[in-house]
Amino acid sequence: MGDLLDLLAVWMPRQRWYGTKGRDPRLSLVASWPLVEQDMRLLLVRDDAAVPAIVYQVPVVKRPVGTVPPGSLIGAESDGGVWADATTDEAFTDLLYRAVTVGGIDVSTEAGLEALALWSPHLGTPASRATARVLSGEQSNTSIIFRPDGDGLPVICKLFRQVNGGRNPDVELPSALAAGGATFVPAAIGELRGTWTASTGETETGSLAFAQQFFDGVEDAWRVALNAAGADEDFREPARALGEAVAGMHVALAAAFPTREPDAADRAAVTGAWERRLAIAVSEVPALAPLVDRIRAVYARAAATPWPALQRVHGDLHLGQVLHTPSNGWVLLDFEGEPLRPMAERILPDLAVRDVAGMLRSFDYVSGAIADDDGAAVRAWVIAAQQSFFEGYAAAAGGEIAGGGDLLAAFELDKAVYEAIYETRNRPDWLSIPLAAIGRLTHVG
């Protein structure tokens, strides 16, 4: 496999899902599972160029020259064939579809791979065959849309490119919610797991792929909100329903997974993260310097207030993580948590107000994304939407938002501080959005 690893070391940095840009990969083979035919394999490779090292999943297939799409070509083999990314290969996608819809998997050796079908009877009968299409624009994963022949249920399968031991929260949480009857997440279809030997010598099992119901022809909440704000349409009822869906998610997660009261270490971890982010922001965003004392005052009030119980949360909730569907209303997606946080942190119980703050900040961004001479009108639209979301959440959560005062304000402020860093680095023209929010949240201006 040495030649293939050399080819992957050149090919992987050009992929959107490769997480260590600007460094030459240092790859070693973690696992290699033969699939169906000798020249199709599911690989796990470790890249020690990152600290800590990252394990990537790369399905590969060897085919004759000229028979693979240019974007999938990894490189030529000495025997005259070429290696390609198997996600665009029909034999691989057929295998993957069968694995997640029916269960089991056709491999020349089954050791180390397990396919589990979660298909519910109310979804009908899985189609025997489906046409596959890889979505473009993915970052850390590769998503494949399966459209069955006839009137079968469309399926979206997310192939996790960065692999960790343990069940991925983007599998664990929506699967539990769907099993509990929740309609605010897509139906769980099936998953693929792998078992391998880690660099420590220990055996690890982790999530390789997860399939869910695919909603055709729908838009995410960000686009729906932008269109409504641009047309000055009343968005209070949709925003209230979204708040109810988010609260329903938190109530269901608290029932399905353990909760616990935060201790001193939990508080220190959260407040320490606020301070670290603020220090970075002040060094990169000079406009924040006059506001540092006021920001810290908000953090201090939050640290001194009683905190609600910790529970499993979404972790990276914003309007782009929600779909508006005719059948299910608002549907929540992508439970992996913040991409830059280590997986070990993403699966820990957290404060539900983190998700609430993320959604409130996402609504605020609508005002900055709309070019309108009447800024006051768009600002009024945002305030009405935020208030309705807040009211819908509180009503569905039992009448109040746990931690919805000083603690929520601190999480909103921390999110805006993060946004100031991001916009300074990537979109300076948008910096005014988080800066205005920081002013409001610290009672300035």
N, C-alpha and C positions, 0 to 999 in steps of 0.2 A: 504493500500500500504506500510505499515511500514516494513513488512517482506521483500518485494521486494527491498525496498531501502537499507535494511541491506545487502542483497545479492549483490546488485549493488556496494555497498561500498567496497566489497572484490574483485569483478570482474573487475570493471572499471580501477583500477591502472595497471592491467596487459595488457590493450589494448594500441596499438601503438598511438591511437588518444587522449589518456588521457594526458592533458597538465600540470599536477601538480605532477610530479614524486617526490617521496621521502616524501610525506605527506599523512596522512590518510584523505580520503574524508569526508566532512561534507555535506551530501546531504539533500535536501528538494525538494518536488514535486512542479513543476511550472505548468505543464499541463499534462493531460492524456486524449488522444483521443481514444475511442474504434474504432476498425477497423473490419468490416465484421462480425467477430465472437467475442463472449464475451472474449475469452482468447487471443486476439491479440490487443495490444495497442501501440500507438505512445506516448512516454513519453518525456517531457522536465524536466530535473532535474538540480537544481542549486547546485554548489559545492562552499561552503564558505571557503574551505581550501585555495583557491587562493585569492589574492588581486590584482585587484578587482575580485569578484566572477565570475565564468564561468558557463554558461548554456549549458548543453549537450543534444543532441538529442539521445535517445535510443529507437529504436523500439523493442518490446519484444513480445514473444509468449509463451504460456504454452502448453506443449506437454507431452505425456506419457514418462516415463523413458525409455532410450535406443533408442529413435527415433530422437535425434538431434546430429549433428556433435559435437565432443568433444570440438573443439575450440569455438563453439557458446554457450556452456552451461554456464548459469549464476548461477544456483543453484536450489536446491530442494524446492518444496512448501510443506506445511504441509498436503495437501490432497493427496500426492503421486505423483503429476505431477512435472515437472521441467520447470523452466523459461529458455528461450534461446534468444539470439540475433536474431531478426527476419530477418536480411538481408540474411540469408541462408535458410529461410523458403519459400517454393514455393507459399503458399497462399499470403504471404506479397509481394514477388517480382512480382507476377501476378498483384496484386492490384496497385503496384507502376508503373509498365509498362503501365497499362491502364490509370492511372491518368495523366502521362506526355505525352502520345501520343494521347489520345482522349479527355482529360479534364474531369472535375468533379471527384468525388471520392466516392467510396462506403464505407460509415461509418454509424454506428448506430446513430450518431448525427453529422451533418455536421458543427455545430457551431465551428468556430476556424480553420478549414482547408479549403484551396482553391487550386484546381489544375487547371493549365492553360496550354492548349496545344498550342504550337507555330509552329506546323508542317506546312510546306509550301507545296503547291500543287506540286511543281517541284520535291519533294522528293518521290512522289508516294503516295500510300495509306498505312497507318500504318497497320502492321500485327495484327491480333487478339490475337496472342499468341507468346511468345518468351521464349527461354531458358536463364536462368540467371546464371551468374558466378561472384562471388565477387573477385576483384583484391586483391592480396597480396601486402604488402609493403607500403600501404598508411600511411600517418602520421596524419594529422588533419581531414581527411575525409574518407569515405568509398565509393569506386566506384564499380558499378555493370555494367557488360557488358550484354546487352540483344541481343541475336541472334535470329531473327524471323525465323519461319518456312518458307521454300522456299527461294526466292531471295529477301526478304525484307531488308530494310536498318538497319544495326547494329546500336545500340544506346548505349551510355555510360551515366549512371546516377550517379551523384555525390551526395551522402547524406552527408550534412554538419553535422559534429558531434558537433562542437562548434557553437552555434547559437547566433546571435545578432539581435537586433531590426534594422529595415531598410532592404532594398534590398541589398543582398551580392554583392560586385563588380564583383565577378566571375559569377554572373547572369546578372547584369545590363549592364556591358560593352560589353561582347560578344553578348548579345541579341541585343543591339543597333547596333553594327557593322554588325551583320548578317542581321538585318532588313534593313540596308542601302545598302545591296548587296555585302558586303565584302566577298571575298573567302579566305582570309587569317585567318579566324576563322572558326571552325566547324559550320554547320547549327544548329540553336537553335531548339530543339524538344519540350521542355515543362518544367514547373517548379511547385514546390509545396511550398505553403506558409502557415505559421501558425500565429495565433493571440493568445496572452496570456497576463496575468496580471503580470507585473514586480514587483520586490520587493518594488518599490516606490509606488505601487498602480496604476500606469499608464498602459494603454493598449498599447502593442507593437505588431507590425507585422513584421515578418522576413522570410528570405529564409530558407527552410528546405531541398530542393533538386532541382537539375538542370540537365536536360538531353540534350545531344548534339549528333550530328552525330559522329559515331565511325569509325575511319580509320583502316582497318584491315591490318596486316602484314607490318607496316611501322616502321621506326626507328626515334628516336629523333635526333635533330641536333647535340647534343653532340656526340652521337655514330657515326653519319655520318662524322663529322669533325675528330674524332679520327681515323677512318678507312682511311680517305683521307690523313691525316698527316702521319700516319704510313706507308702508301704506297707511300708517296711523290707525291701524285696526286695534280694537279693544282686545287685549290679551289677558285680561284678568282671570277669566274662567279657565283657559288652558293652563295658565301659570298656577292657579289653585290646584287643578288636577295633577299637575306635575309635583307640587308639594306633597299631595296625598300619596302619590306613588313612591316618592323618596322616603316618606315616613313609614309607609307600608313595608318597604325594604328593610328599614332599620328595625322595626318591630319584629319582622319575621327572622332576621338574622340573630336578634337577641334571644329569640325562642329556640333557634336551631343550634346555636353554638354557645359555649360557656361565656359568661360575663364575670367581671370582678371589679372590686373597688380599686381605684388608683392609689398607689402608695407613693412615698416620697421619691423613689427612684423613677416612677412613671412621670411625676410632675417635673422632676429635674430633666428628664429626657426631652420633654416637650418644650419647656422654657429655654433649655439650652439650645435647642434647634432654632427657636425664635432669635436668640441672641447671635448665634453664628451667622444666620442669614442676614440679620441687620448689619453686622460688621462688614460682610461682603458688599452689601448694598451701599453703605456709606462710602466705601473705598471706590466704588465704580459709578455712583450716581451723586454728584456733588450737590444737587438740589435737595437731597435728603438731610444734609448736615444740620440745618436749622431745626429740623423736626425730631431729632434723635431723642431728646428728653421727653417730648410728648409721646412718642412711640413707646418708649420704655415705661411711661406712666400707664399706658393702656395694658401693657404686658404685666405690670406689677398688680394692677387691679384684678386681672384674670387669674394670676397666680394665687392671690389671696382669697378668691371666692371658692365656695364649695364646688367640687367637680362631680359630675355624674359618673355612673359605672362605665367601665371600658367594655367594648364589644367589637365584634367584627364589623367592618364598614366597607364601603366601596373603595375609598382611598384616593381616587383621582376623578371625582365627579364634576362634570361640566356639561353644558348643553350639547356638545358634540358627542357625548356618550349616551345620548337618548334618542330613540326613534319615535316618530309619531305614526301610529298604525291605525287603519280603519277598524281592525278587529279587536285589538288589545288596548287601544289608547296609547299612553306613554309606555315605552319599553326601554329598560336600562341595560346597557352593554358594558363590556370591557372591565372586568373586576380585577385586573392584575395589579391595580394600585399605581402609584407614581413610578414611572419607568426607571428613574435614576436612584430609587431607594433599593437597598439590598433586599432580596426575596425574604430573608429571615425577618426583616422588619415589617414587610408588607402583610405578613400573616398574623401579626400580633394584634390583640384587641386594642382598639383605639377609641377616640372620642367621636361620636356621631356628628357633632357640630362641625367637624372638619369637612364632611360632605356638604352640609348646609352652607357653610362659608364658600365652598367652591362653586356652588350653584349661584349664590348671590353675586359673586364676583363675575361669573360668566354672563349673567344678565347685564351687569354694568358695562361689559365690553361691547354690547350691542350699540350703545350710544357712540362709541368711538369708531365703529365699523360703518356707520351710516353717514354719508356726506349730505349734510342738511344745513341750510342757512339758519333754520330755526332750531338751534340747539336746545332751547328751553322745552320745546315740544317733545323732542326725543328723550330728554332727561325725565320729563314727567311720565312718559311711557315706561321707562325703566323703573322708576320708583313705584309705579302702580303694579308692574309685573312682580317686582321683588316683594312688595307687601302682600300680594295675593299668594305668591308661593309660600311665604312665611305663614300666612293664615291657614292655608291648606295643609301644610306640614303640621302645624300645631294641633289642628282639629283631628287629624288622623293619628297623631301621637298621643292623644288623650287629653288635649286641652292646653298643653304647653310644650315648649322646646327645652329639654334638659340641657342646662348650660347655655341657654339662649340669650343671656345678657352680656356680662363682661367677657365671658369665655368665647362666645361667638364673635364678639367684636375683635378680640385678639387674633382669632384664626383668620378673620377677614383681613385684618391688617397685615398679618404675616404673609398671606397669599398676595396681597398688593405689593408688599416689599419684594417678594420673589418676582412678581411681574415686572417691577421696575428694573431689576437686574436683567431679566430676559429681554425686555424691550430695548434697553441700552445696548445690549450685545447684538440684537438681531433686527429690531424694527424701531429705530430712534423716533420715527414719526408718530409712533403710538405711545411714547413714554408719558404723554400728558394724561392718558387714561388712568394708569395706576397712581400717578402723582396726585391727581385730583381726588381719587379715592382715599389716599393716605391723608390728605388734608381734611376731608370730611370725617374720617374715622378718628382723627386726633383733634377734631373740633377747631380746625384752623380754616379761616376763610368762609 
